[in-house]
Amino acid sequence: MREPGTSSSVACGPIGPRSMVGAGSAAGGGDAGGGDASAGDADGDAAAGDAAGVSRSSAAATRVGATLCTRTRRLGRFDFLAFAACACACLFLAIAGGAATRTQASASMTVRIMPLPKAKAMPTAKRVLSRNSAGSSDARRPRLGAADTSVSSGVVCMRDSSEAKMKIEGAVALVTGGASGLGEATVRRLAGGGARVVIVDRDDKRGPALEKELGERARFVKTDVTSPDDVQKAIDAATQLGGLRVAISCAGVGWAARTLNKEGQAHDLELFKTVVGINLIGTFNVTRLAAAAMAKNAPGDDGERGVIINTASIAAFDGQIGQAAYTASKAGVAGMTLPIARDLSAIGIRVMTIAPGTMDTPMLAALPEAARQGLAAGIPFPKRLGAPDDYARLAQHIVENGYLNGEVIRLDGALRMPPK
Ligand SMILES: NC(=O)c1ccc[n+]([C@@H]2O[C@H](COP(=O)([O-])OP(=O)(O)OC[C@H]3O[C@@H](n4cnc5c(N)ncnc54)[C@H](O)[C@@H]3O)[C@@H](O)[C@H]2O)c1
């Protein structure tokens, strides 16, 4: 990310310049606690004498059965019920242990384990099927969250729900900050998937270059996301291509400054306003105008008219020294996710936020290799910087998974930021 208003690179992503100091390595490796299941096995001969080929668990069943039957004889009553209990116990243990077919339970009694009947479909799966299939043509009918479920030969199969899936191909999308970094990767992925994408950025060098490279699948509209007029023009450009279905906000800036610096100077208030103005208010500006455009779309099968994805940062939760403005802006983006999703639920627009960790965008690419390696070393797993396409793939999944809504997803390799 670059700093606001200038082309210099005093900037901070989730990690300000101070955080180049590694966060301390996490315990790598991790044990693969496979654990074997054979401990505690009681070998030895079964009291009733095991027949050749009978499994160990069948022998255990035999022992339990023998015990039960001995007690039954001693009691001398409820013989029938006791016999039934004995048979059930043997059946259960024999099934659990494998395929034993015949077990001698005691000297006086033989219990035959019958072959299992063909497995039946799980009742819960049946319920899922009947409710979903019955209501599939009615978008207003409440649906279960699971993907479609089918039952074939007793096996429950899960498959993508065409109802819940909002396809990329043919969709019209808008990506702010689309000329660089995470936004650019998202533009490329969406365009590669067959979407028509409007690149919304104030960078009038990289934006047109990307537009030219992608050809008719992309259109660049020079935009300052803080300007209502600019953003409206970009959205109008998108709606001319068809109904705007996807709006992704990646435009953002960072700046590191302490609330009170070492010389005792207070944080520049204009700087604070600028960062919050672009990252938070600019994001909301795009969100509100995109929602207004999406509201005019015909609903899809699931009643969905569009999806909005905003970009916060793990600094929203783990803000470091010097990140007051950046964290305030990103915490705002994260915090408004749920209320906006609720606001827009009535018209079928989903709202999600991605909170990236340390991503390998042009900002970090400018760092010396040692600093980049230091950043990567602080990430528990995988020990690498996030790739812009990691973000783009998550954005694609959010678009396609119609049940994701009102949530912030961290994309950070389990990184938790230290104070500095
Ligand atoms: N890179 C990271 O490690 C990281 C981590 C967490 C969050 N983020 C967030 O992800 C987003 C993308 O970051 P990036 O690393 O790809 O940065 P980047 O600098 O590569 O891209 C940001 C883009 O936003 C554009 N932009 C900035 N202000 C704008 C404005 N007012 N109007 C229109 N366009 C504007 C820039 O021109 C640029 O093309 C940002 O919101 C950033 O805060 C980045």
The ligand as a Gaussian input file, in Angstrom:
#p B3LYP/6-31G(d) Opt

LIG

0 1
 N       -0.573000      -5.631000       1.774000
 C       -0.864000      -5.977000       2.995000
 O       -0.067000      -6.582000       3.688000
 C       -2.230000      -5.663000       3.559000
 C       -2.553000      -6.216000       4.780000
 C       -3.792000      -5.955000       5.333000
 C       -4.680000      -5.169000       4.667000
 N       -4.354000      -4.629000       3.475000
 C       -5.345000      -3.789000       2.807000
 O       -5.603000      -4.303000       1.535000
 C       -5.934000      -3.246000       0.655000
 C       -5.044000      -3.340000      -0.571000
 O       -3.710000      -3.175000      -0.165000
 P       -2.481000      -3.468000      -1.131000
 O       -1.416000      -3.995000      -0.323000
 O       -2.958000      -4.209000      -2.311000
 O       -2.077000      -1.986000      -1.506000
 P       -1.625000      -1.344000      -2.903000
 O       -0.978000      -0.071000      -2.550000
 O       -0.868000      -2.329000      -3.699000
 O       -3.018000      -1.061000      -3.634000
 C       -3.902000      -0.103000      -3.150000
 C       -4.572000       0.562000      -4.315000
 O       -5.543000       1.467000      -3.804000
 C       -5.518000       2.620000      -4.618000
 N       -6.039000       3.744000      -3.878000
 C       -5.547000       4.320000      -2.763000
 N       -6.314000       5.342000      -2.390000
 C       -7.315000       5.443000      -3.289000
 C       -8.430000       6.301000      -3.423000
 N       -8.656000       7.307000      -2.562000
 N       -9.278000       6.091000      -4.441000
 C       -9.056000       5.092000      -5.328000
 N       -8.010000       4.261000      -5.251000
 C       -7.153000       4.422000      -4.222000
 C       -4.058000       2.806000      -4.974000
 O       -3.903000       3.621000      -6.112000
 C       -3.622000       1.383000      -5.190000
 O       -3.756000       1.000000      -6.539000
 C       -5.782000      -1.972000       1.453000
 O       -7.039000      -1.576000       1.929000
 C       -4.913000      -2.368000       2.608000
 O       -5.140000      -1.592000       3.736000
 C       -3.141000      -4.848000       2.905000

